[in-house]
Amino acid sequence: MSKSGLVITAHPGDFVWRAGGAIALHAKRGYRMKILCMSYGERGESQFAWKEKGATLESVKAGRKAEAEAAAAVLGAEIEFMDAGDYPLGNTPEMLDRAIDIFRELNPSFVLSHALKDPYNFDHPEAAHFAQQARVIAQAMGHKPQADYTYSAPAMFLFEPHQPEQCDFKPDVLLNISEVWETKFKAFQCLPAQKHLWAYYERVALNRGMQGGRNSGKPMVHGEAYMRLFPQALEELV
């Protein structure tokens, strides 16, 4: 069976700005990449969409859904929406149950989600805790017992928040996304409702690429920063 990766995101833009490189890179290498998008970001993540004449909640949601689907397709991923609302982000037992099923069905090699703290956006840590809870419950044999249980709890990486210093974000992984940077930037262009962020996240990628090169001694132009949530088990230190 091919490997897979799962991204759990609060809003459509989050998976593009912060993890688009990882998604595109692993999709290029044959991974099945799935994005679980908890909301359409219709209230607080759609500044330019609301400036359009005659904008309504439903029209903004439809526009953001189309943008997210286009961005996911560019990155090589499938996407599923929960329509949980944002600002504040909703959460129901049915949503959690569906997420647990996704973990078991996909059995991902890794999962990506938000930082655990974000004083500027409470939706982000809500999504991170939701992802953690689903990851943990999915490994409980007594939850929906099944004969062919094969799930193994995956490594979890937290992607970089907008203002990392305020979120206790201390990256311990710098991922080289140079070979897929153009793909990631094309995904940026699928999100005109947040076009003010395109240049910002290009600068972030260049900064992380420079840091990655200095830490690895290998050429790196564009990078993404991640923070491991759980310890890495090794046979030797390398």
C-alpha positions, 0 to 999 in steps of 0.5 A: 500500500502507498504511504499517506499523509493527513492535514487537519486545518481550521481554514482553507488558506492555512494548509496552503501558506503553512504546509503547501510545500509538504503536501506538494512534496509528498504528493510528488513522491507518491503519497496519498495526501488528504486535507481535512478542512474544518471550515470555509473561513467565511467569517474571519479569513476572507477579507477581500471576498467580503469587499465584493459588492453583494457578498453574503455568507453563503456566497463567501463560503461557496467562493472559499470552497472553490478556492480551497478545492483548486489549491488542493488540486494544484498541490496534488491532494484530496480535500474534505470539508466539515463546514464547522463555521469559523470565528469561532470554530465549531466542533461536534461529536459527529465531526470528531467521529468522522475524523477518527474514521479518516485516521483509521481509513487513511492510516497516515504516516504523518499528520500536520496541524496548527500550533497548540497556542495562538493568541491571535486566532483561537480557531487554530489551537482548536483545530490542533486539539481536535486533530490530537483527540482524533489521533488518540481515540483512533488507536483505542481498540474499544472505539468501534471495535473491528477485526481488521484493526491496523491503525498505528498512531502517526507522527504529528507535526505542527506547522508554523503560525503567522506570528511564531514568537507569540505562539511558543512555536520553536521549530525543530524541523526545517523541510526543504521545499525548494523543488516544489516551491513553484507549485506552492506559489501556484496554490497561493494564487488560487486564494485571491480572498487572501492575496495580501498574504502571498508576499508575506509567506514567500518571505517566510519560505525564503527565511526558513530556506536560508536557516535550513541551509545553514543547519544542514550544510546543504543548498536550500532556497525555500523551506517550511518550519515544523515542530514535532509534537511527540518524541522521535524514537531512534536506534542511533543518533544521526 
